[in-house]
């Protein structure tokens, strides 16, 4: 590494983290079924497919091992509309 830095005429440490500007990704909404994070425009599309997949997967299990579909959290639709920024 020193050879590369001296060769190019710089003393910068290639492993040093850049200070100052932090890049924050936008906050998404977590699917209450699978736990993955989606943005407000795609969560409703995902939920339809995720419910179908849950029902299919559970139907393949023996009756004693099947679980019901998780309940939608209170004010979940409100979170989707506000983009996860609800109070």
VOBA-1610 file (N, C-alpha, C; in pm, whole numbers, padded with zeros to 5 digits, always signed):
BEGIN
Unk+00081-00118+00000Unk+00000+00000+00000Unk+00086+00126+00000Unk+00194+00124+00077Unk+00279+00243+00079Unk+00337+00269-00059Unk+00371+00162-00128Unk+00431+00178-00261Unk+00332+00243-00356Unk+00207+00204-00348Unk+00105+00261-00435Unk+00085+00409-00405Unk+00080+00445-00276Unk+00059+00584-00238Unk+00176+00671-00280Unk+00298+00623-00258Unk+00415+00701-00297Unk+00426+00712-00448Unk+00389+00607-00516Unk+00397+00605-00661Unk+00305+00712-00722Unk+00186+00728-00664Unk+00090+00825-00715Unk+00105+00962-00651Unk+00200+00978-00559Unk+00225+01108-00499Unk+00125+01149-00393Unk+00068+01054-00323Unk-00027+01088-00217Unk+00009+01015-00089Unk-00021+01076+00023Unk+00004+01014+00153Unk-00126+00971+00219Unk-00234+00969+00144Unk-00365+00935+00200Unk-00370+00789+00241Unk-00433+00765+00355Unk-00452+00630+00403Unk-00575+00572+00334Unk-00559+00464+00257Unk-00674+00410+00183Unk-00782+00350+00272Unk-00749+00320+00399Unk-00847+00261+00489Unk-00913+00363+00581Unk-00871+00487+00572Unk-00929+00592+00655Unk-01071+00623+00608Unk-01163+00629+00704Unk-01300+00661+00669Unk-01314+00811+00650Unk-01391+00846+00552Unk-01416+00987+00526Unk-01501+01045+00638Unk-01460+01156+00693Unk-01533+01219+00801Unk-01624+01327+00744Unk-01724+01360+00821Unk-01814+01468+00779Unk-01944+01414+00727Unk-01959+01414+00597Unk-02086+01379+00535Unk-02117+01231+00552Unk-02226+01203+00625Unk-02271+01065+00640Unk-02384+01041+00542Unk-02378+00927+00479Unk-02486+00893+00386Unk-02587+00807+00460Unk-02706+00858+00475Unk-02814+00783+00539Unk-02913+00743+00432Unk-02952+00618+00437Unk-03050+00573+00340Unk-03189+00607+00393Unk-03283+00626+00305Unk-03419+00659+00349Unk-03479+00545+00432Unk-03561+00582+00526Unk-03621+00483+00614Unk-03734+00411+00542Unk-03734+00280+00551Unk-03837+00200+00487Unk-03938+00150+00588Unk-04030+00067+00542Unk-04133+00009+00625Unk-04110-00141+00628Unk-04108-00198+00748Unk-04081-00340+00762Unk-04210-00420+00741Unk-04199-00523+00661Unk-04311-00614+00637Unk-04336-00692+00766Unk-04460-00691+00813Unk-04493-00759+00938Unk-04500-00911+00921Unk-04491-00959+00798Unk-04496-01103+00773Unk-04355-01162+00766Unk-04270-01105+00681Unk-04137-01164+00659Unk-04023-01086+00725Unk-04047-00960+00763Unk-03945-00882+00831Unk-03852-00804+00740Unk-03873-00809+00611Unk-03790-00734+00518Unk-03836-00589+00511Unk-03746-00502+00469Unk-03778-00359+00464Unk-03807-00316+00321Unk-03916-00242+00305Unk-03958-00193+00174Unk-03995-00046+00186Unk-03997+00022+00073Unk-04038+00162+00072Unk-04188+00172+00051Unk-04243+00287+00079Unk-04389+00304+00082Unk-04456+00268-00050Unk-04389+00288-00161Unk-04452+00258-00290Unk-04453+00109-00322Unk-04360+00033-00267Unk-04353-00109-00301Unk-04406-00201-00191Unk-04430-00149-00071Unk-04474-00236+00038Unk-04610-00298+00011Unk-04703-00223-00048Unk-04836-00277-00072Unk-04831-00390-00176Unk-04748-00376-00276Unk-04730-00481-00377Unk-04668-00604-00310Unk-04567-00579-00228Unk-04499-00689-00160Unk-04594-00764-00066Unk-04676-00692+00008Unk-04765-00756+00105Unk-04858-00858+00039Unk-04910-00825-00077Unk-04997-00919-00148Unk-04924-01050-00177Unk-04804-01038-00231Unk-04725-01157-00265Unk-04678-01231-00141Unk-04645-01157-00037Unk-04595-01217+00086Unk-04706-01297+00155Unk-04828-01244+00154Unk-04943-01316+00212Unk-04967-01446+00136Unk-04963-01439+00003Unk-04983-01558-00079Unk-04875-01663-00049Unk-04751-01618-00038Unk-04641-01710-00011Unk-04656-01772+00128Unk-04695-01692+00228Unk-04715-01743+00364Unk-04821-01853+00364Unk-04935-01824+00302Unk-05045-01919+00300Unk-05003-02048+00229Unk-04934-02036+00117Unk-04890-02154+00044Unk-04790-02235+00128Unk-04692-02167+00187Unk-04589-02236+00266Unk-04651-02308+00385Unk-04743-02242+00453Unk-04807-02304+00569Unk-04897-02420+00528Unk-04957-02413+00411Unk-05044-02522+00366Unk-04965-02649+00334Unk-04836-02635+00311Unk-04750-02749+00281Unk-04706-02823+00407Unk-04723-02760+00524Unk-04681-02819+00650Unk-04792-02911+00704Unk-04754-03004+00793Unk-04857-03083+00861Unk-04948-02990+00943Unk-05073-03028+00959Unk-05171-02942+01027Unk-05125-02899+01166Unk-05057-02984+01238Unk-05013-02952+01374Unk-04906-02842+01376Unk-04833-02824+01266Unk-04724-02726+01261Unk-04763-02594+01194Unk-04882-02585+01140Unk-04924-02464+01068Unk-04947-02348+01165Unk-04908-02229+01118Unk-04929-02108+01196Unk-05022-02015+01121Unk-05100-01936+01193Unk-05189-01841+01124Unk-05107-01724+01069Unk-05164-01656+00973Unk-05102-01537+00917Unk-05088-01432+01026Unk-04971-01370+01043Unk-04955-01267+01146Unk-05056-01153+01125Unk-05101-01099+01236Unk-05197-00989+01229Unk-05126-00860+01189Unk-05199-00780+01113Unk-05147-00651+01072Unk-05139-00559+01194Unk-05024-00493+01216Unk-05012-00402+01331Unk-05112-00287+01322Unk-05148-00234+01438Unk-05238-00120+01440Unk-05171-00003+01369Unk-05247+00072+01297Unk-05202+00192+01223Unk-05099+00158+01115Unk-05097+00034+01067Unk-05000-00005+00963Unk-05027+00069+00833Unk-05155+00080+00795Unk-05190+00153+00673Unk-05149+00299+00683Unk-05159+00355+00801Unk-05117+00493+00822Unk-04966+00508+00800Unk-04891+00408+00845Unk-04744+00410+00825Unk-04711+00404+00677Unk-04788+00326+00600Unk-04762+00315+00458Unk-04785+00450+00389Unk-04892+00517+00426Unk-04925+00646+00367Unk-04820+00751+00399Unk-04771+00753+00524Unk-04673+00853+00564Unk-04531+00811+00530Unk-04512+00691+00477Unk-04378+00645+00439Unk-04293+00602+00555Unk-04356+00555+00663Unk-04279+00506+00779Unk-04238+00616+00873Unk-04282+00738+00850Unk-04240+00851+00931Unk-04342+00883+01041Unk-04436+00792+01065Unk-04542+00817+01165Unk-04486+00832+01304Unk-04564+00895+01393Unk-04520+00920+01531Unk-04524+00797+01614
//
